[in-house]
Amino acid sequence: MNARRSTRLVAFGAAVALLTTLMSGLVAGADPAPSGVAIEPAPAVTLPPEFDEFYRPAAGLVADAEPGEILRARAILPAFFGILHMDVDAFQLLYRTNNSQGQPIATVTTILTPRGPAPAGGRKLLSYQIAEDSAAQYCAPSYVVQSGAIPADYVNAAEILIPIAAGLGQGWTVAMPDYEGPNSAYGASRLGAQATLDGIRAAENFAPSELNGPSTPAALWGYSGGTIPTAFAAEIKDEYAPDLNIVGAASGGVAAADFEAVVRHNNNGLYAGLISGAFVGIATEYPDMQRVLRERVDIVGQFVLASKKFLCHPMGTAVFPGLNYLGTFQGADPLLIPEIKHAIMDNSLGQRTPTVPVFMYHAQNDEIIPIAGTDRIYEKYCNEGAPSVTYVREFLAEHISGIFTQLPSGFYWLKDRLEGVPAPAGCTSTSPQTLVNDPQFGPGLAAILPAAAQALVGQAIGAGR
């Protein structure tokens, strides 16, 4: 019995060694990053970030790096819902960025490139920010996109198909940053925007991305929670990342236009779960706010806050519907407490006027994010002389349906920017009844859906571009 067991162990060890050699060979031919960081093989076992040492660099290594500098790189095997393998080249980059206080931290971006040769001069880059909306690390897109990942966050697992179909299908490289950072700071716009911009820097310094360095035309796109970093990045780009060639930023269902209004609107409502999740996330970046939550929230509120550290987007949103979360605070209106008010204001839009072209779309009957905040941001940008702002206010839509009805128009607007078509000058606002009868709706779906189908059945995506 012992001899047979020993034989099996030797055979198993040999098989593991052979598999490791083969996987290393798969990436051995890939060009290293210009920084000299070696590309590690795809992990044999897909672990959540909480247990994956790839996500935990030495503090000194991070502090010594420049924003956007690559610290580690590895190949991954991408799969839809962790099961259906996708035929694209995929890598993950651990890179330096900054938290809300300007201190060095590290996070991960996932790089996807289409099959087929890159065009002369390199590919274009789409940075797509998933609506992570979670205060738990295993909900990060870098985990959700990997083969073998447990699709606990099935909403984000489905949303990943949008940049794959719309971006890779056009022959663009796609970057999906873990913009919430190592502490899952859901709602922290400043951190998310910096992580997004530094993720673009990392992608442009990574040879397998097939980009042309800082001159690469890059576009930002996000919906709902994904607009938290996307729209804020458009505001701080000139100050934080003037070296990047950001040609446009598209945001749908703009979440950070008026944080206070979103909180008050959803308190006691069906989506009350979003409030406490954002409070947990933002407080990770602001110690004074964290202290207030410890001292001023009752036992019921503390239980709700603690639960959000373990729940992904759909579950975190669904639990405790109708809760008067603001009522769990003792004393004054929590949104008037200076420490909370400061944190919210520091992450709200409208602090700067973007110079990059901006496209915003929002359902007039959005049941989660009131459109009034986005209306005000549009007016503010225009009054302050923003060079190009396009705003679409669809009437016959709400938050969920708006994802689909407004997808083609967002896609075409970004496509024009990446292809060098000048953005419309000045400000343009339209309020269509519906976008389903828009001339771009059918062609947009026809451009996106075939690539989505290819991804689901394991065909090469973007090979014909």
Stockholm file with secondary structure:
# STOCKHOLM 1.0

chainA/1-465         MNARRSTRLVAFGAAVALLTTLMSGLVAGADPAPSGVAIEPAPAVTLPPEFDEFYRPAAGLVADAEPGEILRARAILPAFFGILHMDVDAFQLLYRTNNSQGQPIATVTTILTPRGPAPAGGRKLLSYQIAEDSAAQYCAPSYVVQSGAIPADYVNAAEILIPIAAGLGQGWTVAMPDYEGPNSAYGASRLGAQATLDGIRAAENFAPSELNGPSTPAALWGYSGGTIPTAFAAEIKDEYAPDLNIVGAASGGVAAADFEAVVRHNNNGLYAGLISGAFVGIATEYPDMQRVLRERVDIVGQFVLASKKFLCHPMGTAVFPGLNYLGTFQGADPLLIPEIKHAIMDNSLGQRTPTVPVFMYHAQNDEIIPIAGTDRIYEKYCNEGAPSVTYVREFLAEHISGIFTQLPSGFYWLKDRLEGVPAPAGCTSTSPQTLVNDPQFGPGLAAILPAAAQALVGQAIGAGR
#=GR chainA/1-465 SS CHHHHHHHHHHHHHHHHHHHHHHHHHHHTSCCCTTCCCEECCCSSCCCGGGCGGGCCCHHHHHTSCTTCEEEEEECCBEETTTEECBSEEEEEEEEEECTTSCEEEEEEEEEECSSCCCTTCCCEEEEECCCCCSSGGGSHHHHTBTTCCCSCHHHHHHTHHHHHHTGGGTCEEEEECTTTTTTCTTCHHHHHHHHHHHHHHHHTCGGGCCCGGGSCEEEEEEGGGHHHHHHHHHHHHHHCTTSCEEEEEEESCSSSCHHHHHHHHTTSTTTHHHHHHHHHHHTTCHHHHHHHHHHBCHHHHHHHHHHTSCCHHHHHHSSTTCCGGGGBCSSCGGGSHHHHHHHHHTSSCSSCCCSCEEEEEETTCSSSCHHHHHHHHHHHHHTTCSEEEEEEESSCCHHHHHHHTHHHHHHHHHHHHTTCCCCSEEEEECCSCSTTSTTHHHHHHHHHHHHHHHHTTCBSSTTC
#=GC SS_cons         CHHHHHHHHHHHHHHHHHHHHHHHHHHHTSCCCTTCCCEECCCSSCCCGGGCGGGCCCHHHHHTSCTTCEEEEEECCBEETTTEECBSEEEEEEEEEECTTSCEEEEEEEEEECSSCCCTTCCCEEEEECCCCCSSGGGSHHHHTBTTCCCSCHHHHHHTHHHHHHTGGGTCEEEEECTTTTTTCTTCHHHHHHHHHHHHHHHHTCGGGCCCGGGSCEEEEEEGGGHHHHHHHHHHHHHHCTTSCEEEEEEESCSSSCHHHHHHHHTTSTTTHHHHHHHHHHHTTCHHHHHHHHHHBCHHHHHHHHHHTSCCHHHHHHSSTTCCGGGGBCSSCGGGSHHHHHHHHHTSSCSSCCCSCEEEEEETTCSSSCHHHHHHHHHHHHHTTCSEEEEEEESSCCHHHHHHHTHHHHHHHHHHHHTTCCCCSEEEEECCSCSTTSTTHHHHHHHHHHHHHHHHTTCBSSTTC
//
